[in-house]
């Protein structure tokens, strides 16, 4: 779990850029937030289309004064690695400036920080608020869509409803991300990497939603896309891909996915090694299903 969160921490700049692209900074002249990655699943075998500004739930952003600007800068200056201080600064800012134009960025950043701190319920609640304000924030959509089905047993809400929400968020991120306009100050490689990281998270989340529902044939292509697009593939996704292929009786593909997972440094190495051995045994006694 720590490895996966750290990989998202390293990609903070990517999530920040995507937050800007979704229209928050472009529309309001604000800087962007920071990011982190989702934890592995608990038990499954337990990582815009908006050239226009997104519609906000606020009628209009309140004017920014020097005091508000200073408070926002204070929040931005707190390192994302200082989780408790970052959370305290963000919550204090939102309480003091509930109508601030900076609120979407603060909420999106808090979503990532709550995730990294292991406060999944707070992460989902905060992320839902962020998406309500900026429905085209593809970074937050993707992270929520990936995290919700992975942490299904850690939340208080109805699992079926949570899966519907995750599916909606993932599909929206998948729809909007390819339409993002490239910022002039960003290289093509950096732009592609940012989009791919977001798409990888969204396809991962959608694949796990299908695994949770027992729809393994639908899960497989989503998980395959996730590991293909991810600049640093998540072993959880190889584990899920191995599981989905085994359940679909695609034993050779299951063995290959489990072996890739087992070759990566993570807490899943032993589980994936055992999964590969089990898939080999099944392939010796059962016919593989056609693809």
C-alpha positions in Angstrom: 0.0 0.0 0.0 2.8 2.4 0.9 4.5 1.7 -2.4 1.4 2.6 -4.4 0.7 5.8 -2.5 4.3 6.9 -2.9 4.1 6.4 -6.7 1.2 8.8 -6.8 3.2 11.2 -4.6 5.9 11.2 -7.2 3.3 12.0 -9.8 1.9 15.0 -7.9 2.9 17.3 -10.7 1.0 15.3 -13.2 -2.2 15.4 -11.2 -1.7 19.1 -10.7 -1.4 19.7 -14.4 -4.6 17.7 -15.0 -6.4 19.8 -12.4 -5.5 22.9 -14.3 -6.5 21.4 -17.6 -10.0 20.6 -16.2 -10.6 24.3 -16.1 -10.1 25.4 -12.6 -6.9 27.3 -13.0 -7.6 28.3 -16.6 -10.9 29.8 -15.6 -9.9 31.4 -12.4 -6.2 32.1 -12.6 -5.3 29.8 -9.8 -2.4 27.4 -9.2 -3.2 23.7 -9.1 -3.3 20.9 -6.5 -1.2 17.9 -5.8 -1.7 14.1 -6.0 -1.1 10.6 -4.7 -2.1 7.0 -5.5 -4.8 4.6 -4.3 -4.2 1.7 -2.0 -4.6 -1.9 -3.1 -8.0 -3.6 -2.8 -9.0 -5.1 0.5 -10.3 -8.5 -0.6 -10.8 -9.0 -4.3 -7.9 -10.7 -4.3 -7.7 -8.1 -1.7 -3.1 2.2 -8.7 -12.2 17.2 -20.9 -14.1 17.6 -22.9 -14.0 21.1 -21.5 -12.4 23.8 -23.5 -14.9 25.9 -21.6 -14.7 26.5 -17.8 -16.6 23.9 -15.8 -19.9 24.8 -14.3 -19.5 25.4 -10.6 -22.2 25.1 -7.9 -21.3 28.6 -6.8 -23.2 31.4 -8.5 -19.9 33.4 -9.0 -16.5 33.3 -7.3 -16.1 35.8 -4.5 -13.5 38.5 -5.1 -10.1 37.6 -3.9 -8.5 39.9 -1.4 -4.9 40.0 -0.2 -5.7 38.1 3.0 -7.3 35.3 1.1 -4.4 35.2 -1.4 -2.0 34.9 1.5 -4.0 32.1 3.2 -4.1 30.2 -0.1 -0.4 30.6 -0.6 0.1 29.3 3.0 -1.9 26.2 2.1 0.1 25.7 -1.2 3.4 26.1 0.6 2.8 23.3 3.0 4.6 20.2 1.6 2.2 17.4 0.5 4.4 15.1 2.5 3.4 16.8 5.7 0.0 15.2 5.7 -1.6 16.5 8.9 -0.4 20.0 8.4 -1.6 20.0 4.8 -5.1 18.8 5.9 -5.3 21.3 8.8 -4.4 24.1 6.4 -6.8 23.1 3.8 -9.8 22.6 6.1 -9.0 25.9 7.8 -8.9 27.7 4.5 -12.3 26.2 3.4 -13.9 27.1 6.7 -12.7 30.7 6.6 -13.3 31.2 2.8 -16.3 28.9 2.0 -17.0 30.8 -1.3 -13.4 31.1 -2.4 -12.6 30.6 -6.1 -9.6 28.6 -4.8 -12.0 26.0 -3.1 -12.0 23.5 -6.1 -8.2 23.3 -6.0 -8.1 23.0 -2.2 -10.7 20.2 -2.2 -9.0 18.3 -5.0 -5.7 18.5 -3.1 -7.3 17.4 0.1 -8.8 14.5 -1.7 -5.3 13.2 -2.6 -3.9 14.0 0.9 -6.7 12.2 2.7 -6.1 9.2 0.5 -2.4 9.2 1.3 -3.1 9.5 5.0 -5.4 6.4 4.8 -8.6 8.3 5.6 -10.6 6.7 2.8 -14.0 7.9 4.0 -12.9 11.5 4.3 -11.1 11.2 0.9 -14.4 10.1 -0.8 -16.5 12.7 1.0 -14.0 15.4 0.0 -13.6 14.1 -3.5 -17.4 14.1 -4.1 -17.5 17.7 -3.1 -14.6 18.5 -5.5 -16.3 16.8 -8.4 -19.6 18.6 -7.5 -17.8 21.9 -7.9 -15.7 20.9 -11.0 -17.3 17.9 -12.7 -14.6 17.9 -15.4 -11.6 17.5 -12.9 -10.4 14.3 -14.6 -7.6 13.7 -12.0 -10.0 13.6 -9.1 -12.6 11.6 -11.1 -9.9 9.0 -11.9 -8.5 8.7 -8.4 -12.0 8.4 -6.8 -13.0 5.9 -9.5 -9.9 3.8 -8.7 -10.0 4.1 -5.0 -13.7 3.4 -4.2 -13.8 -0.2 -5.5 -10.4 -0.9 -3.9 -11.5 0.3 -0.5 -15.1 -0.9 -0.7 -15.0 -2.6 2.7 -13.5 0.5 4.4 -16.4 2.8 3.7 -19.8 3.3 5.4 -21.9 3.5 2.3 -23.8 0.8 0.4 -21.3 -1.2 -1.7 -23.6 -1.5 -4.7 -24.1 2.3 -4.8 -20.4 2.9 -4.3 -19.7 0.7 -7.3 -22.2 2.6 -9.4 -20.5 5.9 -8.3 -17.0 4.5 -9.2 -18.2 3.3 -12.6 -19.7 6.7 -13.3 -16.5 8.6 -12.3 -14.2 6.2 -14.2 -16.3 6.4 -17.4 -16.4 10.2 -17.2 -12.6 10.4 -16.8 -12.1 8.1 -19.7 -14.5 10.1 -21.9 -13.0 13.5 -21.0 -9.2 12.9 -20.7 -8.5 12.4 -24.4 -10.2 15.7 -25.2 -7.9 17.8 -23.0 -6.2 20.6 -24.8 -2.4 20.6 -24.4 -1.1 23.6 -22.4 1.4 25.7 -24.5 4.1 25.3 -21.8 4.0 21.5 -21.7 6.0 19.1 -23.9 4.1 16.5 -25.9 5.8 13.7 -23.8 4.8 15.3 -20.5 1.2 15.8 -21.7 0.9 12.2 -22.9 2.3 10.9 -19.7 -0.2 12.9 -17.6 -3.1 11.8 -19.7 -2.0 8.2 -19.6 -1.6 8.2 -15.9 -5.1 9.4 -15.5 -6.5 7.0 -18.0 -4.6 4.1 -16.3 -6.3 4.9 -13.0 -9.7 5.2 -14.6 -9.4 1.9 -16.5 -8.1 0.2 -13.4 -11.1 1.4 -11.3 -13.6 0.3 -14.0 -11.9 -3.1 -14.3 -12.2 -3.6 -10.6 -15.8 -2.6 -10.6 -16.4 -5.4 -13.2 -14.4 -7.8 -11.1 -16.4 -7.0 -8.0 -19.6 -7.7 -10.1 -18.2 -11.0 -11.4 -18.1 -9.6 -15.0 -14.6 -10.9 -15.8 -14.8 -10.7 -19.6 -15.6 -7.0 -19.2 -12.9 -6.5 -16.6 -10.0 -7.9 -18.7 -9.8 -5.3 -21.4 -10.1 -2.5 -18.9 -7.2 -3.9 -16.8 -5.1 -4.6 -19.9 -5.5 -0.9 -20.9 -4.5 0.2 -17.4 -1.2 -1.7 -17.3 -0.5 -0.7 -20.9 -1.1 3.0 -20.3 0.5 3.3 -16.8 4.1 4.8 -17.0 4.8 2.8 -13.8 2.4 -0.2 -13.8 0.7 -1.0 -10.5 1.2 -4.6 -9.3 -2.4 -4.6 -8.1 -3.6 -4.3 -11.6 -1.5 -7.3 -12.7 -3.0 -9.2 -9.8 -6.5 -8.3 -10.8 -5.8 -9.1 -14.4 -4.5 -12.5 -13.3 -7.6 -13.1 -11.3 -10.0 -12.0 -14.0 -8.3 -14.2 -16.6 -8.3 -17.2 -14.3 -12.0 -16.7 -13.6 -12.6 -16.4 -17.4 -10.6 -19.6 -17.9 -7.9 -17.8 -19.9 -5.2 -19.6 -18.0 -2.1 -18.7 -20.1 -3.0 -15.0 -19.8 -3.7 -15.5 -16.1 -0.2 -17.1 -15.5 1.5 -14.2 -17.5 -0.3 -11.5 -15.4 0.4 -13.2 -12.1 4.1 -13.7 -13.0 4.4 -10.0 -13.9 2.9 -9.1 -10.5 5.2 -11.6 -8.7 8.3 -10.0 -10.4 7.5 -6.6 -8.9 8.4 -5.5 -5.4 5.2 -5.3 -3.4 3.2 -7.0 -0.7 1.4 -9.0 -3.4 4.5 -10.9 -4.6 3.7 -14.1 -2.6 0.0 -13.9 -3.5 0.7 -13.5 -7.2 3.3 -16.3 -7.2 0.6 -18.6 -5.6 -1.9 -17.3 -8.2 0.4 -18.3 -11.1 0.9 -21.8 -9.6 -2.9 -22.2 -9.2 -3.6 -21.1 -12.8 -1.0 -23.6 -14.0 -2.8 -26.4 -12.1 -6.1 -25.4 -13.6 -4.7 -25.2 -17.1 -3.6 -28.8 -16.7 -7.1 -30.1 -15.8 -9.5 -27.7 -17.5 -10.0 -26.4 -21.1 -9.2 -22.8 -21.7 -12.1 -20.7 -22.9 -11.9 -19.0 -26.3 -11.2 -15.3 -26.2 
